[in-house]
């Protein structure tokens, strides 16, 4: 019985923690957050836009400056 009470308290604590963290989020901010993984690849961002109809705020890929190279560390 004690273990069941601890499990119920753990689940309710987790639920309350998630509710507290997401309390101030809006539908638009949650949709924008779900599209972040596609923002660094413009081609994938276009495909996601075509598939979902939602606008992805894509970042343009870094261009090479003349005389400099892209340094991969």
Jmol script that loads the backbone (N, CA, C; Angstrom):
load data "model"
ATOM      1  N   UNK A   1       0.823  -1.194   0.000  1.00  0.00           N
ATOM      2  CA  UNK A   1       0.000   0.000   0.000  1.00  0.00           C
ATOM      3  C   UNK A   1       0.869   1.261   0.000  1.00  0.00           C
ATOM      4  N   UNK A   2       1.969   1.197   0.781  1.00  0.00           N
ATOM      5  CA  UNK A   2       2.872   2.342   0.867  1.00  0.00           C
ATOM      6  C   UNK A   2       3.547   2.616  -0.480  1.00  0.00           C
ATOM      7  N   UNK A   3       3.924   1.538  -1.191  1.00  0.00           N
ATOM      8  CA  UNK A   3       4.555   1.695  -2.499  1.00  0.00           C
ATOM      9  C   UNK A   3       3.587   2.326  -3.500  1.00  0.00           C
ATOM     10  N   UNK A   4       2.316   1.946  -3.415  1.00  0.00           N
ATOM     11  CA  UNK A   4       1.316   2.509  -4.317  1.00  0.00           C
ATOM     12  C   UNK A   4       1.141   4.008  -4.042  1.00  0.00           C
ATOM     13  N   UNK A   5       1.152   4.395  -2.791  1.00  0.00           N
ATOM     14  CA  UNK A   5       1.054   5.801  -2.428  1.00  0.00           C
ATOM     15  C   UNK A   5       2.265   6.580  -2.950  1.00  0.00           C
ATOM     16  N   UNK A   6       3.461   6.002  -2.830  1.00  0.00           N
ATOM     17  CA  UNK A   6       4.657   6.660  -3.364  1.00  0.00           C
ATOM     18  C   UNK A   6       4.593   6.794  -4.884  1.00  0.00           C
ATOM     19  N   UNK A   7       4.089   5.772  -5.566  1.00  0.00           N
ATOM     20  CA  UNK A   7       3.956   5.841  -7.024  1.00  0.00           C
ATOM     21  C   UNK A   7       2.972   6.927  -7.438  1.00  0.00           C
ATOM     22  N   UNK A   8       1.861   7.024  -6.744  1.00  0.00           N
ATOM     23  CA  UNK A   8       0.865   8.057  -7.049  1.00  0.00           C
ATOM     24  C   UNK A   8       1.454   9.437  -6.801  1.00  0.00           C
ATOM     25  N   UNK A   9       2.206   9.590  -5.716  1.00  0.00           N
ATOM     26  CA  UNK A   9       2.835  10.880  -5.424  1.00  0.00           C
ATOM     27  C   UNK A   9       3.892  11.230  -6.473  1.00  0.00           C
ATOM     28  N   UNK A  10       4.647  10.250  -6.944  1.00  0.00           N
ATOM     29  CA  UNK A  10       5.662  10.496  -7.960  1.00  0.00           C
ATOM     30  C   UNK A  10       5.023  10.919  -9.280  1.00  0.00           C
ATOM     31  N   UNK A  11       3.977  10.238  -9.688  1.00  0.00           N
ATOM     32  CA  UNK A  11       3.300  10.580 -10.939  1.00  0.00           C
ATOM     33  C   UNK A  11       2.650  11.953 -10.842  1.00  0.00           C
ATOM     34  N   UNK A  12       2.006  12.234  -9.715  1.00  0.00           N
ATOM     35  CA  UNK A  12       1.383  13.549  -9.573  1.00  0.00           C
ATOM     36  C   UNK A  12       2.433  14.653  -9.479  1.00  0.00           C
ATOM     37  N   UNK A  13       3.576  14.387  -8.845  1.00  0.00           N
ATOM     38  CA  UNK A  13       4.657  15.367  -8.808  1.00  0.00           C
ATOM     39  C   UNK A  13       5.220  15.641 -10.188  1.00  0.00           C
ATOM     40  N   UNK A  14       5.389  14.596 -10.990  1.00  0.00           N
ATOM     41  CA  UNK A  14       5.860  14.765 -12.369  1.00  0.00           C
ATOM     42  C   UNK A  14       4.859  15.578 -13.180  1.00  0.00           C
ATOM     43  N   UNK A  15       3.580  15.259 -13.048  1.00  0.00           N
ATOM     44  CA  UNK A  15       2.536  15.977 -13.785  1.00  0.00           C
ATOM     45  C   UNK A  15       2.507  17.449 -13.387  1.00  0.00           C
ATOM     46  N   UNK A  16       2.578  17.726 -12.096  1.00  0.00           N
ATOM     47  CA  UNK A  16       2.582  19.109 -11.636  1.00  0.00           C
ATOM     48  C   UNK A  16       3.830  19.866 -12.108  1.00  0.00           C
ATOM     49  N   UNK A  17       4.961  19.197 -12.147  1.00  0.00           N
ATOM     50  CA  UNK A  17       6.186  19.827 -12.636  1.00  0.00           C
ATOM     51  C   UNK A  17       6.087  20.192 -14.110  1.00  0.00           C
ATOM     52  N   UNK A  18       5.551  19.296 -14.913  1.00  0.00           N
ATOM     53  CA  UNK A  18       5.373  19.593 -16.346  1.00  0.00           C
ATOM     54  C   UNK A  18       4.367  20.715 -16.533  1.00  0.00           C
ATOM     55  N   UNK A  19       3.281  20.688 -15.794  1.00  0.00           N
ATOM     56  CA  UNK A  19       2.286  21.760 -15.879  1.00  0.00           C
ATOM     57  C   UNK A  19       2.890  23.107 -15.495  1.00  0.00           C
ATOM     58  N   UNK A  20       3.729  23.126 -14.466  1.00  0.00           N
ATOM     59  CA  UNK A  20       4.353  24.377 -14.032  1.00  0.00           C
ATOM     60  C   UNK A  20       5.308  24.904 -15.103  1.00  0.00           C
ATOM     61  N   UNK A  21       6.077  24.019 -15.726  1.00  0.00           N
ATOM     62  CA  UNK A  21       7.035  24.439 -16.747  1.00  0.00           C
ATOM     63  C   UNK A  21       6.337  24.950 -18.008  1.00  0.00           C
ATOM     64  N   UNK A  22       5.201  24.382 -18.359  1.00  0.00           N
ATOM     65  CA  UNK A  22       4.511  24.758 -19.587  1.00  0.00           C
ATOM     66  C   UNK A  22       3.396  25.771 -19.346  1.00  0.00           C
ATOM     67  N   UNK A  23       3.316  26.315 -18.148  1.00  0.00           N
ATOM     68  CA  UNK A  23       2.206  27.192 -17.777  1.00  0.00           C
ATOM     69  C   UNK A  23       2.113  28.424 -18.673  1.00  0.00           C
ATOM     70  N   UNK A  24       3.251  29.049 -18.984  1.00  0.00           N
ATOM     71  CA  UNK A  24       3.224  30.306 -19.735  1.00  0.00           C
ATOM     72  C   UNK A  24       3.405  30.124 -21.237  1.00  0.00           C
ATOM     73  N   UNK A  25       3.418  28.896 -21.715  1.00  0.00           N
ATOM     74  CA  UNK A  25       3.611  28.644 -23.137  1.00  0.00           C
ATOM     75  C   UNK A  25       2.297  28.818 -23.888  1.00  0.00           C
ATOM     76  N   UNK A  26       2.411  29.364 -25.099  1.00  0.00           N
ATOM     77  CA  UNK A  26       1.233  29.506 -25.949  1.00  0.00           C
ATOM     78  C   UNK A  26       1.278  28.449 -27.037  1.00  0.00           C
ATOM     79  N   UNK A  27       0.206  28.314 -27.753  1.00  0.00           N
ATOM     80  CA  UNK A  27       0.150  27.350 -28.850  1.00  0.00           C
ATOM     81  C   UNK A  27       1.184  27.698 -29.919  1.00  0.00           C
ATOM     82  N   UNK A  28       1.337  28.988 -30.201  1.00  0.00           N
ATOM     83  CA  UNK A  28       2.289  29.422 -31.231  1.00  0.00           C
ATOM     84  C   UNK A  28       3.720  29.119 -30.802  1.00  0.00           C
ATOM     85  N   UNK A  29       4.059  29.377 -29.548  1.00  0.00           N
ATOM     86  CA  UNK A  29       5.424  29.120 -29.101  1.00  0.00           C
ATOM     87  C   UNK A  29       5.738  27.621 -29.090  1.00  0.00           C
ATOM     88  N   UNK A  30       4.777  26.787 -28.760  1.00  0.00           N
ATOM     89  CA  UNK A  30       4.997  25.344 -28.790  1.00  0.00           C
ATOM     90  C   UNK A  30       5.147  24.843 -30.223  1.00  0.00           C
ATOM     91  N   UNK A  31       4.385  25.403 -31.175  1.00  0.00           N
ATOM     92  CA  UNK A  31       4.540  25.010 -32.575  1.00  0.00           C
ATOM     93  C   UNK A  31       5.902  25.448 -33.114  1.00  0.00           C
ATOM     94  N   UNK A  32       6.331  26.658 -32.754  1.00  0.00           N
ATOM     95  CA  UNK A  32       7.658  27.122 -33.173  1.00  0.00           C
ATOM     96  C   UNK A  32       8.750  26.226 -32.602  1.00  0.00           C
ATOM     97  N   UNK A  33       8.611  25.818 -31.361  1.00  0.00           N
ATOM     98  CA  UNK A  33       9.605  24.943 -30.741  1.00  0.00           C
ATOM     99  C   UNK A  33       9.651  23.580 -31.426  1.00  0.00           C
ATOM    100  N   UNK A  34       8.523  23.101 -31.913  1.00  0.00           N
ATOM    101  CA  UNK A  34       8.512  21.799 -32.580  1.00  0.00           C
ATOM    102  C   UNK A  34       9.162  21.852 -33.956  1.00  0.00           C
ATOM    103  N   UNK A  35       9.302  23.046 -34.529  1.00  0.00           N
ATOM    104  CA  UNK A  35       9.918  23.189 -35.849  1.00  0.00           C
ATOM    105  C   UNK A  35      11.402  23.553 -35.780  1.00  0.00           C
ATOM    106  N   UNK A  36      11.952  23.770 -34.601  1.00  0.00           N
ATOM    107  CA  UNK A  36      13.355  24.155 -34.461  1.00  0.00           C
ATOM    108  C   UNK A  36      14.322  23.127 -35.060  1.00  0.00           C
ATOM    109  N   UNK A  37      14.106  21.821 -34.930  1.00  0.00           N
ATOM    110  CA  UNK A  37      15.080  20.875 -35.487  1.00  0.00           C
ATOM    111  C   UNK A  37      15.264  20.989 -37.006  1.00  0.00           C
ATOM    112  N   UNK A  38      14.335  21.609 -37.707  1.00  0.00           N
ATOM    113  CA  UNK A  38      14.431  21.718 -39.163  1.00  0.00           C
ATOM    114  C   UNK A  38      14.980  23.065 -39.609  1.00  0.00           C
ATOM    115  N   UNK A  39      15.298  23.966 -38.679  1.00  0.00           N
ATOM    116  CA  UNK A  39      15.651  25.335 -39.021  1.00  0.00           C
ATOM    117  C   UNK A  39      17.042  25.478 -39.619  1.00  0.00           C
ATOM    118  N   UNK A  40      17.950  24.525 -39.400  1.00  0.00           N
ATOM    119  CA  UNK A  40      19.314  24.696 -39.888  1.00  0.00           C
ATOM    120  C   UNK A  40      19.539  24.130 -41.282  1.00  0.00           C
ATOM    121  N   UNK A  41      18.564  23.477 -41.855  1.00  0.00           N
ATOM    122  CA  UNK A  41      18.687  22.923 -43.203  1.00  0.00           C
ATOM    123  C   UNK A  41      17.553  23.477 -44.066  1.00  0.00           C
ATOM    124  N   UNK A  42      17.867  24.438 -44.961  1.00  0.00           N
ATOM    125  CA  UNK A  42      16.803  25.083 -45.748  1.00  0.00           C
ATOM    126  C   UNK A  42      16.006  24.114 -46.621  1.00  0.00           C
ATOM    127  N   UNK A  43      16.656  23.090 -47.168  1.00  0.00           N
ATOM    128  CA  UNK A  43      15.934  22.135 -48.022  1.00  0.00           C
ATOM    129  C   UNK A  43      14.910  21.349 -47.199  1.00  0.00           C
ATOM    130  N   UNK A  44      15.311  20.888 -46.051  1.00  0.00           N
ATOM    131  CA  UNK A  44      14.389  20.154 -45.184  1.00  0.00           C
ATOM    132  C   UNK A  44      13.289  21.088 -44.687  1.00  0.00           C
ATOM    133  N   UNK A  45      13.646  22.343 -44.400  1.00  0.00           N
ATOM    134  CA  UNK A  45      12.645  23.311 -43.947  1.00  0.00           C
ATOM    135  C   UNK A  45      11.579  23.524 -45.023  1.00  0.00           C
ATOM    136  N   UNK A  46      11.995  23.580 -46.293  1.00  0.00           N
ATOM    137  CA  UNK A  46      11.010  23.721 -47.385  1.00  0.00           C
ATOM    138  C   UNK A  46      10.095  22.504 -47.459  1.00  0.00           C
ATOM    139  N   UNK A  47      10.663  21.314 -47.302  1.00  0.00           N
ATOM    140  CA  UNK A  47       9.834  20.109 -47.355  1.00  0.00           C
ATOM    141  C   UNK A  47       8.849  20.052 -46.192  1.00  0.00           C
ATOM    142  N   UNK A  48       9.295  20.475 -45.006  1.00  0.00           N
ATOM    143  CA  UNK A  48       8.395  20.494 -43.849  1.00  0.00           C
ATOM    144  C   UNK A  48       7.288  21.510 -44.065  1.00  0.00           C
ATOM    145  N   UNK A  49       7.634  22.671 -44.635  1.00  0.00           N
ATOM    146  CA  UNK A  49       6.611  23.679 -44.933  1.00  0.00           C
ATOM    147  C   UNK A  49       5.580  23.147 -45.916  1.00  0.00           C
ATOM    148  N   UNK A  50       6.038  22.447 -46.951  1.00  0.00           N
ATOM    149  CA  UNK A  50       5.096  21.880 -47.920  1.00  0.00           C
ATOM    150  C   UNK A  50       4.221  20.799 -47.288  1.00  0.00           C
ATOM    151  N   UNK A  51       4.806  19.989 -46.414  1.00  0.00           N
ATOM    152  CA  UNK A  51       4.063  18.883 -45.813  1.00  0.00           C
ATOM    153  C   UNK A  51       3.078  19.350 -44.746  1.00  0.00           C
ATOM    154  N   UNK A  52       3.478  20.346 -43.943  1.00  0.00           N
ATOM    155  CA  UNK A  52       2.636  20.745 -42.813  1.00  0.00           C
ATOM    156  C   UNK A  52       1.877  22.043 -43.040  1.00  0.00           C
ATOM    157  N   UNK A  53       2.384  22.899 -43.929  1.00  0.00           N
ATOM    158  CA  UNK A  53       1.759  24.193 -44.143  1.00  0.00           C
ATOM    159  C   UNK A  53       2.173  25.229 -43.119  1.00  0.00           C
ATOM    160  N   UNK A  54       3.081  24.855 -42.205  1.00  0.00           N
ATOM    161  CA  UNK A  54       3.569  25.777 -41.188  1.00  0.00           C
ATOM    162  C   UNK A  54       4.878  26.395 -41.669  1.00  0.00           C
ATOM    163  N   UNK A  55       5.111  27.661 -41.317  1.00  0.00           N
ATOM    164  CA  UNK A  55       6.320  28.351 -41.729  1.00  0.00           C
ATOM    165  C   UNK A  55       7.465  28.013 -40.784  1.00  0.00           C
ATOM    166  N   UNK A  56       8.587  27.564 -41.368  1.00  0.00           N
ATOM    167  CA  UNK A  56       9.789  27.263 -40.598  1.00  0.00           C
ATOM    168  C   UNK A  56      10.743  28.430 -40.762  1.00  0.00           C
ATOM    169  N   UNK A  57      11.188  29.006 -39.660  1.00  0.00           N
ATOM    170  CA  UNK A  57      12.135  30.117 -39.708  1.00  0.00           C
ATOM    171  C   UNK A  57      13.531  29.532 -39.886  1.00  0.00           C
ATOM    172  N   UNK A  58      13.913  29.290 -41.149  1.00  0.00           N
ATOM    173  CA  UNK A  58      15.178  28.630 -41.451  1.00  0.00           C
ATOM    174  C   UNK A  58      16.330  29.626 -41.412  1.00  0.00           C
ATOM    175  N   UNK A  59      17.485  29.130 -41.023  1.00  0.00           N
ATOM    176  CA  UNK A  59      18.712  29.917 -41.001  1.00  0.00           C
ATOM    177  C   UNK A  59      19.502  29.563 -42.247  1.00  0.00           C
ATOM    178  N   UNK A  60      19.979  30.583 -42.965  1.00  0.00           N
ATOM    179  CA  UNK A  60      20.755  30.342 -44.178  1.00  0.00           C
ATOM    180  C   UNK A  60      22.089  29.699 -43.811  1.00  0.00           C
ATOM    181  N   UNK A  61      22.572  28.771 -44.647  1.00  0.00           N
ATOM    182  CA  UNK A  61      23.859  28.145 -44.355  1.00  0.00           C
ATOM    183  C   UNK A  61      24.994  29.171 -44.445  1.00  0.00           C
ATOM    184  N   UNK A  62      26.040  28.934 -43.685  1.00  0.00           N
ATOM    185  CA  UNK A  62      27.175  29.846 -43.644  1.00  0.00           C
ATOM    186  C   UNK A  62      27.924  29.820 -44.970  1.00  0.00           C
ATOM    187  N   UNK A  63      28.199  30.997 -45.510  1.00  0.00           N
ATOM    188  CA  UNK A  63      28.930  31.090 -46.773  1.00  0.00           C
ATOM    189  C   UNK A  63      30.409  31.272 -46.487  1.00  0.00           C
ATOM    190  N   UNK A  64      31.227  30.792 -47.417  1.00  0.00           N
ATOM    191  CA  UNK A  64      32.670  30.894 -47.263  1.00  0.00           C
ATOM    192  C   UNK A  64      33.103  32.308 -47.630  1.00  0.00           C
ATOM    193  N   UNK A  65      33.891  32.938 -46.757  1.00  0.00           N
ATOM    194  CA  UNK A  65      34.419  34.261 -47.034  1.00  0.00           C
ATOM    195  C   UNK A  65      35.635  34.103 -47.942  1.00  0.00           C
ATOM    196  N   UNK A  66      35.837  35.045 -48.884  1.00  0.00           N
ATOM    197  CA  UNK A  66      37.001  34.931 -49.761  1.00  0.00           C
ATOM    198  C   UNK A  66      38.297  35.018 -48.953  1.00  0.00           C
ATOM    199  N   UNK A  67      39.200  34.100 -49.218  1.00  0.00           N
ATOM    200  CA  UNK A  67      40.466  34.087 -48.516  1.00  0.00           C
ATOM    201  C   UNK A  67      40.427  33.306 -47.221  1.00  0.00           C
ATOM    202  N   UNK A  68      39.252  32.965 -46.778  1.00  0.00           N
ATOM    203  CA  UNK A  68      39.103  32.201 -45.548  1.00  0.00           C
ATOM    204  C   UNK A  68      38.460  30.857 -45.894  1.00  0.00           C
ATOM    205  N   UNK A  69      38.586  29.920 -45.109  1.00  0.00           N
ATOM    206  CA  UNK A  69      37.898  28.658 -45.298  1.00  0.00           C
ATOM    207  C   UNK A  69      36.984  28.415 -44.123  1.00  0.00           C
ATOM    208  N   UNK A  70      36.096  27.523 -44.319  1.00  0.00           N
ATOM    209  CA  UNK A  70      35.275  27.128 -43.169  1.00  0.00           C
ATOM    210  C   UNK A  70      36.118  26.236 -42.279  1.00  0.00           C
ATOM    211  N   UNK A  71      36.277  26.617 -41.060  1.00  0.00           N
ATOM    212  CA  UNK A  71      37.108  25.888 -40.125  1.00  0.00           C
ATOM    213  C   UNK A  71      36.229  24.942 -39.319  1.00  0.00           C
ATOM    214  N   UNK A  72      36.459  23.659 -39.514  1.00  0.00           N
ATOM    215  CA  UNK A  72      35.716  22.666 -38.757  1.00  0.00           C
ATOM    216  C   UNK A  72      36.573  22.242 -37.568  1.00  0.00           C
ATOM    217  N   UNK A  73      36.050  22.462 -36.394  1.00  0.00           N
ATOM    218  CA  UNK A  73      36.797  22.101 -35.194  1.00  0.00           C
ATOM    219  C   UNK A  73      36.147  20.906 -34.561  1.00  0.00           C
TER     220      UNK A  73
END
end "model"
wireframe off; spacefill off
backbone 0.3
color backbone group
